[in-house]
Amino acid sequence: MMDKRRGLPQKNGTFSETVKQSFAILQQELGVQFVDHNLLFQAFTHSSYVNEHRRKLYTDNERLEFLGDAVLELSISEYLFQKFTAMSEGELTKLRAAIVCEPSLVLFANDLNFGKYVLLGKGEEITGGRTRPALLADVFESFVGALYLDQGLQPVVKFLEQVVFPKVESGAFSHVMDYKSQLQEIVQKMNNGLLIYEIVDEKGPAHNRIFVSSVRLGSNELGEGKGKSKKEAEQKAAQVAIIHLESQAESRQEG
């Protein structure tokens, strides 16, 4: 029997109490409670598990992975559009690609210990499937797809606000983000003068040097950043400056 709203089976195969308890713990850790627990089970059910339990009528996570990929792209696109107002289309596209690529999804999945909960066939288990990058990335997408079907887009965004967006804001993807160019674009629009970067301090031994850079607009210091190279320190300073200027702009609008 099919659920016409979702086009999915209304019931998955019956899972053991051990599996159910495991997913109850996962929901507690995530701060998420599924209405339809079959969707959660499906998100973590690998095709190898289905193949080894054909009589149980389990459903693998491949269709949820397809949906989750689209939901992730939409959610992250909207976040980047709203957060980084000075970025061009090309810069936004590049940053989004870095966030939704397999290595990043694996990072998110590992942070949540998703590999522990994946339901695998014995063969896949023996060959290390639980730590296989492609499998972990797929599970993360499947979980997002399941959460979207179960509760809608806003809970997905809330989940990403806890797991993904903080990493973007902390500079985890700074290697694809040119904050100096963004800051220059903002300052040009403001027509407020020239930006000046200066290395104001160097710390640590020669083999592990930390540079501290400040960025000024005229005599007004906008931000300070640290990095293992002068270039990285300048990028971090520009990132802080952008946050500072955006905060000022928001205050003026509220006033």
C-alpha positions in Angstrom: 0.0 0.0 0.0 1.4 3.4 -1.0 1.2 6.7 0.8 -0.1 8.9 -2.0 1.3 12.1 -0.5 4.9 10.8 -0.5 4.8 8.0 -3.1 6.6 5.8 -0.5 5.6 2.6 1.2 3.5 3.4 4.3 5.4 0.8 6.3 9.0 -0.4 6.2 10.0 -3.8 7.3 9.9 -4.4 11.0 13.3 -3.6 12.6 14.6 -5.1 15.8 14.2 -3.4 19.2 18.0 -2.8 19.2 17.8 -0.8 16.0 14.8 1.1 17.2 16.6 2.0 20.5 19.7 3.0 18.5 17.6 5.5 16.4 15.9 6.8 19.5 19.3 7.7 20.8 20.3 9.3 17.5 17.1 11.5 17.6 18.0 12.6 21.2 21.5 13.5 20.2 20.2 15.5 17.2 17.4 17.2 19.0 15.0 16.0 16.3 12.0 13.8 16.7 10.6 12.1 13.6 6.8 11.7 13.2 7.3 8.9 10.7 10.1 6.8 12.1 10.1 4.7 8.9 11.6 7.6 7.1 14.4 7.9 9.6 15.1 4.1 9.3 15.0 4.3 5.5 17.5 7.2 5.5 20.1 4.9 7.1 19.3 1.7 5.2 21.9 0.9 2.7 21.0 -1.2 -0.4 23.3 -4.0 0.8 21.1 -4.4 3.9 17.9 -4.6 1.8 19.5 -7.2 -0.4 20.3 -9.4 2.6 16.8 -9.1 4.1 14.6 -9.4 1.0 11.8 -11.0 3.0 11.6 -8.0 5.3 10.6 -5.6 2.6 13.0 -2.9 3.7 13.4 0.2 1.5 16.9 1.6 0.9 17.9 5.2 1.1 18.7 5.9 -2.6 15.5 7.8 -3.4 15.8 9.9 -0.2 19.4 10.7 -1.2 18.1 12.1 -4.5 15.6 14.3 -2.7 18.0 15.4 0.0 20.6 16.5 -2.6 18.0 19.0 -4.0 16.8 20.1 -0.6 20.4 20.7 0.6 21.2 22.8 -2.5 18.1 24.9 -2.1 18.6 25.5 1.6 22.3 26.3 1.3 21.7 28.5 -1.7 19.2 30.7 0.2 21.5 30.9 3.2 24.4 32.0 1.1 22.3 34.5 -0.9 21.1 36.1 2.4 24.4 35.9 4.3 26.9 37.0 1.7 25.3 39.9 0.0 28.5 41.2 -1.6 29.3 37.9 -3.4 28.8 37.6 -7.1 26.8 34.7 -8.7 30.1 33.0 -9.6 31.4 33.3 -6.0 28.2 32.0 -4.5 28.2 29.0 -6.9 31.8 28.2 -6.1 31.1 28.3 -2.3 28.0 26.3 -2.6 29.8 23.6 -4.5 32.5 23.4 -1.8 29.8 23.0 0.9 27.8 20.2 -0.9 30.7 18.3 -2.3 31.4 14.8 -1.0 34.3 15.6 1.4 32.2 18.3 3.1 29.2 16.0 3.4 31.5 13.3 4.9 32.7 15.9 7.4 29.2 16.7 8.5 28.2 13.1 8.7 31.3 12.2 10.8 30.6 15.1 13.2 27.2 13.6 13.8 28.6 10.0 14.0 26.2 8.9 11.3 28.4 6.0 10.3 27.6 4.3 13.6 23.9 4.1 12.7 24.0 2.9 9.0 22.3 -0.4 8.4 24.7 -2.5 6.2 24.8 -5.9 4.7 27.5 -8.2 6.1 29.6 -7.9 3.0 29.6 -4.1 3.0 30.3 -4.1 6.7 33.4 -6.4 6.3 34.8 -4.2 3.5 34.6 -1.0 5.6 31.4 0.4 4.2 30.7 2.2 7.4 33.6 4.6 6.9 33.4 4.8 3.1 33.2 8.5 2.1 30.6 8.0 -0.7 28.3 6.1 1.6 28.6 8.6 4.4 27.9 11.5 2.0 24.8 9.7 0.7 23.5 9.0 4.2 23.8 12.7 5.1 21.8 13.6 2.0 19.3 10.9 2.7 18.8 12.2 6.3 18.1 15.7 5.0 15.6 14.2 2.5 13.8 12.2 5.2 13.6 15.2 7.5 12.2 17.3 4.7 9.5 14.8 4.0 8.7 14.3 7.6 8.6 17.9 8.8 9.1 20.3 5.9 11.8 22.8 4.9 12.1 24.9 8.1 13.3 22.0 10.4 15.9 21.2 7.7 17.1 24.8 7.8 17.2 24.6 11.6 19.2 21.4 11.4 21.7 23.0 9.0 22.0 26.0 11.3 23.4 23.7 13.9 25.6 21.5 11.6 26.6 23.3 8.4 26.2 27.0 8.6 28.5 27.5 11.7 31.3 25.9 9.7 30.8 28.3 6.9 30.9 31.3 9.3 33.9 30.0 11.2 36.0 30.0 8.0 36.0 26.3 7.2 35.5 27.1 3.5 37.7 30.2 3.5 39.9 28.5 0.9 37.1 29.2 -1.7 36.0 32.5 -0.2 37.9 35.7 -1.1 36.9 37.9 1.7 39.3 40.7 0.7 37.5 41.0 -2.7 34.1 41.0 -1.0 35.2 43.7 1.5 36.7 45.8 -1.4 33.4 45.6 -3.2 31.5 46.7 -0.1 33.8 49.6 0.5 33.6 50.7 -3.1 29.8 50.9 -2.9 30.1 52.9 0.3 32.7 55.2 -1.4 34.5 55.6 1.9 38.2 55.5 1.0 41.0 53.0 0.8 41.5 49.7 2.7 44.8 49.2 4.4 46.0 45.8 5.6 48.9 45.6 8.1 50.6 42.7 9.9 50.4 43.9 13.5 51.9 40.9 15.3 53.7 37.6 14.8 53.5 34.8 17.4 55.0 31.4 18.0 58.1 29.6 16.8 59.4 29.8 13.3 58.0 26.4 12.3 54.5 27.3 13.6 54.2 31.0 13.1 50.9 32.8 13.7 50.4 36.1 11.9 47.9 38.8 13.1 46.6 41.3 10.5 44.4 44.3 10.9 42.4 46.0 8.2 41.6 49.7 8.3 39.4 52.1 6.3 41.4 55.3 6.6 42.0 55.6 10.4 39.1 53.4 11.3 40.0 49.8 12.2 37.4 47.4 10.8 38.7 44.0 11.9 41.6 41.8 13.0 42.4 38.2 12.0 44.9 35.5 12.7 46.4 32.9 10.3 49.3 30.6 9.6 50.3 32.9 6.7 50.0 36.6 6.1 47.5 36.0 3.4 45.3 33.9 5.6 45.5 36.5 8.4 44.4 39.2 6.0 41.5 37.1 4.7 40.3 36.5 8.3 40.6 40.2 9.1 38.5 41.0 6.0 35.9 38.4 7.1 35.6 40.1 10.5 35.4 43.5 8.8 32.5 42.3 6.6 30.6 41.1 9.6 31.3 44.4 11.4 30.0 46.5 8.4 27.0 44.3 7.9 26.1 44.6 11.6 26.4 48.4 11.3 24.1 48.4 8.3 21.5 46.3 10.1 21.6 48.7 13.1 21.1 51.7 10.9 18.1 50.0 9.3 16.5 49.1 12.6 17.1 52.6 13.9 
